[in-house]
Amino acid sequence: MKHKIVRLAISLIWIFSILGVAFIWGWFYMVSSNTSNWFGPMPNLETLENPKTNLSSELYTADGIIFGKYYRENRTNISYENLSPNLINALLATEDIRFEKHSGIDLQGSFAILWYLFKGDKRGSSTISQQLSKNLFKTRGEKYEGELSKSNNKIRLAINKTKEWITAVKIERSYTKKEIITMYLNTVDFGSNSFGIVTAANTFFSIPQDSLTINQAAMLVGLLKAPTLYSPIYNPENAIGRRNTVLQQLEKYAFISKAQQLQLSSQPIGLKYQVENHNNGSATYFRSYITRYLLKWCKDRDLDLYEDGIKIYTTIDSRIQQHAEEAVYEHMAYLQNKFFAYWKNKTPWRDEAFKEIPNFIERVAKSSDRWKMFQAIYEGDTSKTWMAMNRKIPMRIFSWKGEIDTMLSPMDSIRYYKHFLHVGMLSMDPHSGYIKAWVGGIDHKHFKYDHVKQGARQPGSTFKPFVYTAAIDLGYSPCYELPDLPVTFQTGDENETWTPQNSDGKYSGELFSIRKAMANSINSITANLIKKVGPQTVVNYAERMGITSHLEAVPALCLGVFDVSLYDMVGAYSTFVNQGVWIEPMFITRIEDKNGTILQEFVPKHREVLSEETAYLMVHMLKGATEEKGGTALGLNKYGLLWNGAEIGGKTGTTQNYSDGWFVGITTQLTTGIWVGGDDRSIHFRTMDDGQGARMAMPIWAIFMNKVYNDPKTGIIKERFPMPSKPLSVEINCKKIKTDTLSSSTNTSNPNQKTKKQVIQDY
């Protein structure tokens, strides 16, 4: 009887073992083959061998710095050889200590997993390969669900876990251990939109991942269990506790000593947290502009900017860009304080007679997004909308000392922001066309409008060089003299005339060489020249030199009354330095795919628009602002930029009501333009002393160039402009011409040789 019971027991064990094996085999077979679509499909062999991950596309500066990304999941890949050893040790000790010994499934930790799942115990035993199958192939997504998966949560978990086992084994067959751990660390989610270790290290600690300390690596590995629960931002106590658990695991498996574990556990996390976005970092306005360009470029080539991991190499120099942003900050913070004091207890929105514009803020409010939102909420009820617009709410507002948390109504917010002055700044290499720095405004988070290329404003006197270019190219020399006297034009109306005024409203009657006239920005002499060469001629020259906005061939053109962009102006001025060849400002050199294959190389457009001699003569004319008595750029001397071996040319510009202040400066290696003004033309200073380009814009150029010159890494040096390859056909030493004229009793046809009496008679 006893033997029968033993035999029966043995038989039952065999039967249940065989049935168990058969069940397990059948279960795995049915799941892998998706019997009757009960279980959902598995990743196929092709998918396993060629996994597609969403890679961030990256923007690079000319000196190799990543300064912008485009992503749905912020991810950058790294090779195994470059992974931090501290990170690998922390990962193995915490997630899968037997990683090197198993083939995808850790049987020691997995036998009881189904039992725990059915009990509702969330105990984990997934290997790194299993976690990779879940992360990389989304095996728990709707794409892989079957009918049984939808019926019961516990059954769904069992099916998903089985799929991960099967996929993990296939992964182990397709990849080496190093490849698996690399793919895992490149794809895992660390929270804060940080996918992959490269992004996580930068987001939480602002360092490259290969510089991670043991403590930092432990915190990041600790995040993998639950990125939100153990977030050092949202749950810092949990994060420290979880980090210490990882440190205990490192000590348990002898990666660190007990003494190290105790010491490290007592240390703070030491975060330097910054989530990447286009409002932070360098060249924010440039990144905003280039995004629109890249979206179209990718669409034309069936690429996804946010997933395909392309690499965009720009012309921006990170060092020059930093100096530009610092110069803007230093001067604009000062100028804004001055503007606030200037309009203290008064409103700056004024008409031509400097009277307050009635209902100005109300009109601005009605075009705001918040007004439109309230109109939609209150179904067009204007009275309720006005009540909402005047109700105080919590706000974080911009200031030059940092953001301020306060209570303001939307109307108060509009009033506050309309008091701010804005800026645009662009610097480029005049020979290659490469844009080196782009600052489109004072703060991209709060003011999105780009004043480099998106905006266009009246250039005032910075447009005058186009008039002088036409004259020089038509045979006038820089020493040609004209009197400072009124010049009158007939307008379209037979009974009306127009006589441009000088900035001080006076005419001296003195003779000025046209070089000195441009240096002193004398309106009457510029008007005289446009009368001689013709407005249409000036339009033609400006357009050939890259001005793309609409210009009308009228006399007032000489005073810069038609809007132009800073982008066009900097490109046009570069023509003078580039020996008469206009070159299109350029911001991308090449674009590569994720494998480094070049998709496109970019070459700037260029055209010869001036002779080498005319270009040099215009450089000489622009130098007059820093060399002639009364030159509008002589103020650069107080910054130590003049008479120190660096030849500098430039032109200031100021519009009639002081709403726009400009300065474009040239050196042998950089052409840099700056515009400063209010978002609305009605917001400005009231006097020339405060509102001129030499006070509003030129100081930024001076601060910037000093920083650039003093930084040897930029490669920008102080030097003189080179002479043309051929001798000049005109004399540019005006003092010599005056001496020759006085000693000569013979009149010539050369305009440089005319006496004062003859010039007045001609005039």
BAVOGU-250796 format. One line per 2 residues: number of its first residue (from 1); for each residue y, x, z of C-alpha. Coordinates in steps of 0.5 Angstrom, whole numbers, always signed. Layout:
BEGIN
NUM = Y:X:Z  ...;
This chain:
BEGIN
1 = +0:+0:+0  +5:+6:+2;
3 = +3:+9:-5  +5:+3:-9;
5 = +11:+2:-5  +13:+9:-7;
7 = +11:+9:-14  +15:+2:-15;
9 = +21:+6:-12  +20:+11:-17;
11 = +19:+7:-23  +25:+3:-21;
13 = +29:+9:-20  +27:+11:-27;
15 = +28:+4:-30  +35:+4:-27;
17 = +37:+11:-29  +35:+9:-36;
19 = +39:+3:-36  +44:+7:-33;
21 = +44:+12:-38  +43:+7:-44;
23 = +49:+3:-41  +53:+9:-41;
25 = +51:+11:-48  +52:+4:-50;
27 = +59:+4:-47  +62:+10:-50;
29 = +59:+8:-56  +62:+1:-56;
31 = +69:+4:-54  +69:+10:-59;
33 = +67:+5:-65  +71:-1:-63;
35 = +65:-6:-63  +68:-13:-65;
37 = +75:-10:-64  +73:-11:-57;
39 = +76:-4:-54  +81:-3:-60;
41 = +81:+3:-64  +81:+11:-62;
43 = +85:+16:-65  +82:+19:-71;
45 = +80:+26:-73  +86:+27:-77;
47 = +91:+25:-72  +88:+29:-67;
49 = +88:+35:-72  +95:+34:-74;
51 = +99:+30:-68  +106:+28:-69;
53 = +111:+29:-63  +118:+27:-63;
55 = +122:+33:-63  +129:+34:-62;
57 = +133:+36:-68  +138:+42:-65;
59 = +145:+44:-67  +146:+52:-67;
61 = +152:+56:-66  +153:+62:-71;
63 = +151:+66:-65  +145:+63:-64;
65 = +146:+58:-58  +144:+51:-58;
67 = +150:+47:-57  +147:+40:-59;
69 = +141:+36:-60  +139:+29:-63;
71 = +133:+25:-60  +130:+19:-58;
73 = +125:+23:-53  +129:+30:-51;
75 = +124:+35:-53  +124:+42:-55;
77 = +117:+46:-56  +116:+53:-54;
79 = +110:+58:-55  +104:+59:-50;
81 = +107:+67:-49  +114:+65:-47;
83 = +111:+60:-42  +113:+61:-35;
85 = +107:+64:-31  +110:+61:-25;
87 = +109:+54:-28  +102:+55:-31;
89 = +100:+57:-24  +103:+51:-21;
91 = +100:+46:-26  +93:+49:-25;
93 = +93:+49:-18  +96:+42:-17;
95 = +93:+38:-23  +87:+41:-26;
97 = +84:+48:-22  +78:+48:-26;
99 = +81:+47:-33  +78:+54:-35;
101 = +71:+51:-34  +70:+44:-36;
103 = +70:+42:-43  +75:+36:-43;
105 = +72:+32:-37  +72:+35:-30;
107 = +65:+31:-28  +66:+33:-20;
109 = +72:+29:-20  +70:+24:-25;
111 = +64:+21:-22  +67:+16:-18;
113 = +73:+14:-22  +71:+7:-24;
115 = +69:+5:-17  +76:+7:-15;
117 = +79:+4:-21  +75:-3:-19;
119 = +77:-2:-12  +84:-2:-14;
121 = +85:+5:-11  +90:+9:-15;
123 = +86:+16:-14  +87:+21:-20;
125 = +82:+25:-23  +85:+26:-30;
127 = +84:+33:-33  +90:+36:-37;
129 = +86:+35:-43  +86:+27:-41;
131 = +93:+27:-39  +95:+30:-46;
133 = +91:+25:-50  +95:+20:-46;
135 = +101:+23:-47  +100:+26:-54;
137 = +96:+20:-57  +99:+14:-53;
139 = +92:+12:-52  +95:+6:-47;
141 = +99:+3:-52  +99:-3:-56;
143 = +96:+0:-62  +90:+2:-59;
145 = +89:-5:-55  +83:-9:-56;
147 = +81:-16:-54  +77:-14:-48;
149 = +84:-10:-46  +88:-16:-46;
151 = +83:-20:-41  +83:-16:-35;
153 = +87:-10:-32  +81:-7:-29;
155 = +77:-7:-35  +83:-5:-39;
157 = +84:+1:-34  +76:+3:-35;
159 = +77:+2:-43  +83:+7:-43;
161 = +80:+12:-38  +74:+12:-43;
163 = +78:+13:-49  +82:+19:-45;
165 = +75:+22:-43  +73:+22:-51;
167 = +79:+24:-53  +80:+30:-48;
169 = +73:+32:-51  +75:+32:-58;
171 = +82:+35:-56  +78:+41:-53;
173 = +73:+42:-59  +80:+42:-64;
175 = +84:+47:-60  +84:+53:-55;
177 = +85:+52:-48  +92:+56:-49;
179 = +94:+51:-54  +92:+45:-50;
181 = +96:+47:-44  +102:+49:-49;
183 = +102:+42:-52  +101:+39:-45;
185 = +108:+42:-43  +111:+41:-49;
187 = +110:+33:-49  +110:+31:-42;
189 = +115:+27:-39  +119:+30:-33;
191 = +124:+24:-32  +132:+24:-34;
193 = +130:+24:-41  +127:+31:-41;
195 = +121:+31:-45  +117:+38:-45;
197 = +119:+44:-40  +124:+47:-44;
199 = +129:+41:-43  +127:+40:-36;
201 = +128:+47:-34  +135:+46:-37;
203 = +136:+39:-34  +135:+40:-27;
205 = +136:+48:-26  +141:+50:-32;
207 = +136:+56:-34  +131:+58:-39;
209 = +124:+55:-37  +121:+63:-37;
211 = +126:+64:-31  +123:+59:-27;
213 = +122:+61:-20  +116:+59:-16;
215 = +120:+54:-12  +123:+51:-18;
217 = +116:+51:-22  +113:+47:-16;
219 = +119:+42:-16  +118:+40:-24;
221 = +110:+40:-23  +111:+35:-17;
223 = +115:+31:-22  +109:+30:-26;
225 = +105:+25:-21  +111:+20:-22;
227 = +118:+22:-25  +122:+17:-21;
229 = +119:+17:-15  +119:+24:-14;
231 = +126:+25:-17  +130:+30:-14;
233 = +136:+26:-16  +134:+19:-14;
235 = +129:+21:-8  +131:+28:-6;
237 = +126:+27:+1  +120:+25:-4;
239 = +122:+31:-8  +122:+36:-3;
241 = +115:+33:+0  +112:+33:-7;
243 = +114:+40:-8  +111:+43:-1;
245 = +105:+39:-3  +105:+43:-10;
247 = +106:+50:-6  +100:+48:-1;
249 = +96:+48:-7  +98:+54:-10;
251 = +97:+57:-3  +90:+54:-3;
253 = +88:+57:-9  +91:+64:-7;
255 = +97:+64:-12  +101:+65:-7;
257 = +100:+67:+1  +101:+63:+7;
259 = +107:+67:+9  +110:+65:+2;
261 = +108:+58:+2  +112:+57:+9;
263 = +118:+61:+7  +119:+57:+0;
265 = +117:+50:+4  +124:+51:+8;
267 = +128:+53:+2  +133:+47:-1;
269 = +131:+45:-8  +138:+48:-11;
271 = +139:+43:-17  +144:+45:-22;
273 = +143:+38:-26  +146:+36:-32;
275 = +143:+31:-37  +145:+33:-44;
277 = +149:+28:-48  +155:+29:-53;
279 = +160:+28:-48  +158:+34:-44;
281 = +158:+41:-47  +162:+45:-52;
283 = +165:+42:-58  +164:+35:-57;
285 = +168:+32:-62  +165:+37:-67;
287 = +158:+34:-65  +161:+27:-66;
289 = +163:+28:-73  +157:+32:-75;
291 = +153:+27:-73  +155:+22:-78;
293 = +155:+27:-83  +147:+29:-81;
295 = +145:+22:-81  +147:+21:-88;
297 = +144:+28:-90  +137:+26:-87;
299 = +137:+19:-90  +138:+22:-97;
301 = +132:+26:-96  +128:+21:-92;
303 = +128:+25:-85  +129:+22:-78;
305 = +135:+26:-75  +132:+24:-68;
307 = +125:+25:-69  +123:+31:-74;
309 = +126:+37:-70  +130:+40:-76;
311 = +135:+46:-74  +142:+45:-76;
313 = +146:+52:-76  +153:+51:-76;
315 = +159:+56:-77  +162:+55:-70;
317 = +162:+61:-66  +161:+59:-58;
319 = +166:+64:-56  +172:+62:-60;
321 = +170:+55:-59  +170:+56:-51;
323 = +177:+60:-52  +180:+54:-56;
325 = +178:+49:-51  +180:+53:-45;
327 = +187:+54:-49  +187:+47:-50;
329 = +186:+45:-42  +191:+50:-40;
331 = +197:+48:-44  +195:+40:-44;
333 = +194:+40:-37  +201:+43:-36;
335 = +204:+39:-42  +201:+32:-39;
337 = +204:+33:-32  +211:+35:-35;
339 = +210:+28:-39  +209:+24:-33;
341 = +215:+27:-30  +219:+26:-36;
343 = +217:+18:-36  +217:+17:-29;
345 = +218:+10:-27  +219:+8:-34;
347 = +215:+7:-40  +214:+12:-46;
349 = +213:+7:-52  +220:+7:-55;
351 = +223:+5:-62  +227:+9:-66;
353 = +233:+8:-62  +229:+10:-55;
355 = +229:+3:-53  +222:+0:-50;
357 = +218:-4:-55  +217:-11:-52;
359 = +210:-13:-51  +207:-7:-53;
361 = +201:-7:-48  +199:-14:-49;
363 = +199:-12:-57  +194:-6:-55;
365 = +190:-11:-50  +189:-16:-56;
367 = +185:-10:-60  +181:-8:-55;
369 = +174:-8:-54  +174:-11:-47;
371 = +179:-17:-50  +174:-19:-55;
373 = +168:-19:-50  +172:-23:-45;
375 = +174:-28:-51  +167:-28:-52;
377 = +165:-30:-45  +170:-35:-44;
379 = +169:-38:-51  +176:-36:-54;
381 = +180:-39:-48  +186:-34:-48;
383 = +188:-36:-41  +182:-34:-38;
385 = +182:-28:-42  +188:-26:-39;
387 = +186:-27:-32  +180:-23:-33;
389 = +184:-17:-36  +189:-17:-30;
391 = +183:-17:-25  +182:-11:-21;
393 = +175:-8:-22  +172:-1:-20;
395 = +173:+4:-25  +172:+12:-26;
397 = +178:+14:-30  +180:+21:-33;
399 = +185:+26:-30  +186:+33:-32;
401 = +184:+34:-25  +177:+31:-26;
403 = +175:+24:-26  +178:+19:-21;
405 = +174:+13:-18  +179:+7:-17;
407 = +180:+0:-17  +184:-2:-24;
409 = +185:-8:-28  +184:-7:-35;
411 = +191:-8:-37  +193:-3:-32;
413 = +188:+2:-35  +191:+1:-42;
415 = +198:+2:-39  +195:+9:-35;
417 = +192:+11:-42  +197:+10:-46;
419 = +201:+15:-42  +197:+21:-45;
421 = +198:+26:-50  +193:+28:-55;
423 = +191:+34:-59  +187:+37:-65;
425 = +186:+44:-66  +182:+47:-72;
427 = +180:+55:-73  +177:+58:-79;
429 = +176:+64:-82  +180:+64:-88;
431 = +176:+68:-93  +169:+65:-92;
433 = +171:+58:-90  +167:+58:-84;
435 = +170:+53:-78  +170:+57:-72;
437 = +173:+52:-67  +174:+45:-67;
439 = +177:+41:-61  +179:+34:-63;
441 = +182:+31:-57  +183:+32:-49;
443 = +176:+29:-47  +171:+26:-51;
445 = +168:+21:-46  +174:+18:-45;
447 = +178:+19:-52  +173:+18:-58;
449 = +178:+19:-63  +178:+26:-67;
451 = +185:+29:-69  +182:+34:-73;
453 = +179:+30:-79  +179:+23:-77;
455 = +186:+23:-76  +192:+24:-80;
457 = +199:+25:-78  +206:+27:-81;
459 = +206:+34:-81  +214:+35:-81;
461 = +216:+42:-83  +209:+45:-83;
463 = +209:+42:-90  +215:+46:-92;
465 = +211:+52:-94  +208:+48:-100;
467 = +215:+47:-103  +216:+54:-102;
469 = +210:+56:-105  +212:+52:-111;
471 = +218:+56:-112  +215:+63:-111;
473 = +210:+61:-116  +215:+59:-121;
475 = +219:+66:-120  +224:+65:-114;
477 = +223:+71:-109  +223:+71:-101;
479 = +230:+74:-102  +233:+69:-106;
481 = +239:+66:-103  +242:+59:-102;
483 = +247:+56:-98  +246:+51:-92;
485 = +250:+45:-94  +248:+38:-95;
487 = +244:+36:-101  +244:+29:-104;
489 = +239:+25:-108  +239:+18:-111;
491 = +234:+13:-109  +231:+8:-113;
493 = +237:+3:-111  +243:+5:-115;
495 = +247:+4:-110  +244:+8:-104;
497 = +243:+16:-103  +239:+20:-98;
499 = +242:+26:-95  +237:+30:-91;
501 = +240:+32:-84  +238:+39:-81;
503 = +235:+38:-74  +242:+39:-70;
505 = +245:+35:-75  +250:+41:-77;
507 = +251:+45:-83  +253:+52:-83;
509 = +255:+53:-90  +252:+60:-89;
511 = +247:+63:-95  +240:+64:-93;
513 = +235:+68:-96  +229:+63:-97;
515 = +225:+67:-92  +230:+66:-87;
517 = +231:+59:-89  +223:+57:-88;
519 = +223:+62:-81  +229:+58:-79;
521 = +226:+51:-81  +233:+49:-85;
523 = +232:+42:-88  +238:+43:-93;
525 = +235:+49:-96  +228:+46:-97;
527 = +231:+40:-100  +235:+44:-105;
529 = +229:+48:-107  +225:+41:-108;
531 = +231:+39:-112  +230:+45:-116;
533 = +222:+45:-117  +221:+37:-117;
535 = +217:+33:-112  +211:+32:-117;
537 = +211:+40:-117  +210:+40:-110;
539 = +205:+35:-110  +201:+38:-115;
541 = +201:+45:-111  +199:+41:-104;
543 = +193:+38:-108  +191:+44:-111;
545 = +191:+47:-104  +186:+42:-101;
547 = +191:+36:-98  +187:+30:-100;
549 = +191:+25:-97  +196:+21:-101;
551 = +203:+24:-103  +208:+21:-106;
553 = +213:+25:-111  +219:+23:-107;
555 = +225:+28:-104  +223:+26:-97;
557 = +216:+30:-99  +220:+36:-97;
559 = +220:+34:-90  +213:+32:-89;
561 = +214:+25:-88  +207:+23:-91;
563 = +201:+23:-86  +196:+29:-87;
565 = +190:+31:-83  +189:+38:-79;
567 = +183:+39:-83  +186:+39:-89;
569 = +192:+43:-87  +188:+49:-84;
571 = +184:+50:-90  +191:+50:-95;
573 = +194:+55:-90  +188:+59:-91;
575 = +189:+60:-98  +195:+64:-97;
577 = +191:+69:-93  +185:+69:-98;
579 = +189:+72:-104  +190:+65:-107;
581 = +183:+62:-107  +183:+56:-103;
583 = +176:+55:-100  +174:+49:-97;
585 = +173:+49:-89  +165:+49:-88;
587 = +161:+47:-82  +154:+48:-83;
589 = +151:+54:-86  +143:+52:-87;
591 = +138:+47:-85  +131:+48:-83;
593 = +125:+44:-82  +121:+44:-75;
595 = +117:+50:-78  +123:+54:-80;
597 = +123:+52:-88  +130:+52:-91;
599 = +131:+45:-93  +138:+47:-95;
601 = +143:+53:-95  +151:+51:-96;
603 = +156:+54:-100  +163:+52:-99;
605 = +167:+50:-105  +173:+54:-108;
607 = +178:+55:-113  +183:+60:-115;
609 = +190:+56:-114  +195:+62:-113;
611 = +196:+69:-116  +194:+74:-111;
613 = +202:+76:-111  +204:+69:-110;
615 = +199:+69:-104  +202:+75:-101;
617 = +209:+73:-102  +207:+67:-98;
619 = +204:+71:-92  +210:+75:-92;
621 = +214:+68:-92  +210:+66:-86;
623 = +211:+72:-82  +219:+71:-82;
625 = +218:+66:-77  +216:+72:-72;
627 = +220:+77:-75  +227:+73:-78;
629 = +233:+72:-73  +232:+65:-71;
631 = +225:+64:-73  +221:+58:-70;
633 = +215:+63:-68  +219:+68:-64;
635 = +217:+65:-58  +210:+68:-59;
637 = +214:+74:-56  +213:+72:-49;
639 = +206:+72:-50  +206:+79:-52;
641 = +203:+77:-59  +209:+80:-63;
643 = +210:+88:-64  +203:+90:-62;
645 = +200:+92:-68  +198:+85:-70;
647 = +202:+81:-76  +202:+74:-75;
649 = +205:+69:-79  +206:+61:-78;
651 = +210:+55:-78  +212:+50:-73;
653 = +213:+42:-75  +216:+37:-71;
655 = +217:+30:-74  +224:+26:-73;
657 = +222:+22:-67  +219:+28:-64;
659 = +212:+24:-64  +208:+30:-67;
661 = +208:+37:-65  +205:+42:-70;
663 = +204:+49:-71  +199:+53:-76;
665 = +198:+60:-75  +195:+66:-79;
667 = +192:+72:-78  +188:+77:-82;
669 = +181:+74:-79  +183:+67:-77;
671 = +187:+61:-79  +189:+56:-73;
673 = +192:+49:-73  +194:+45:-67;
675 = +197:+38:-67  +200:+35:-61;
677 = +202:+28:-60  +201:+21:-57;
679 = +196:+16:-60  +201:+12:-62;
681 = +207:+14:-66  +212:+11:-61;
683 = +210:+15:-55  +213:+21:-55;
685 = +219:+26:-52  +226:+24:-53;
687 = +229:+31:-55  +228:+37:-59;
689 = +228:+41:-53  +221:+38:-50;
691 = +218:+35:-57  +218:+40:-62;
693 = +212:+44:-64  +214:+50:-61;
695 = +214:+47:-54  +208:+42:-55;
697 = +203:+46:-60  +205:+53:-61;
699 = +203:+55:-54  +196:+53:-55;
701 = +196:+58:-61  +199:+63:-56;
703 = +194:+62:-51  +188:+62:-55;
705 = +189:+68:-59  +191:+72:-53;
707 = +184:+70:-51  +180:+72:-57;
709 = +184:+78:-58  +182:+80:-51;
711 = +174:+79:-52  +171:+84:-56;
713 = +165:+80:-57  +169:+75:-62;
715 = +170:+81:-67  +177:+79:-68;
717 = +182:+85:-68  +189:+86:-69;
719 = +191:+88:-76  +196:+88:-81;
721 = +196:+84:-87  +193:+88:-93;
723 = +198:+89:-99  +196:+86:-106;
725 = +192:+90:-111  +198:+91:-116;
727 = +205:+93:-114  +209:+87:-113;
729 = +214:+85:-118  +220:+83:-114;
731 = +223:+86:-108  +222:+83:-101;
733 = +226:+88:-97  +232:+83:-97;
735 = +237:+88:-94  +236:+93:-100;
737 = +238:+87:-105  +244:+86:-101;
739 = +246:+93:-101  +244:+94:-109;
741 = +248:+87:-110  +254:+90:-106;
743 = +255:+96:-110  +253:+93:-117;
745 = +259:+91:-121  +254:+88:-126;
747 = +252:+81:-126  +244:+80:-128;
749 = +240:+74:-129  +235:+76:-123;
751 = +237:+71:-118  +236:+76:-113;
753 = +242:+80:-115  +247:+74:-115;
755 = +253:+75:-110  +255:+69:-105;
757 = +260:+67:-110  +255:+66:-116;
759 = +250:+62:-111  +255:+57:-109;
761 = +258:+56:-116  +250:+55:-118;
763 = +249:+50:-112;
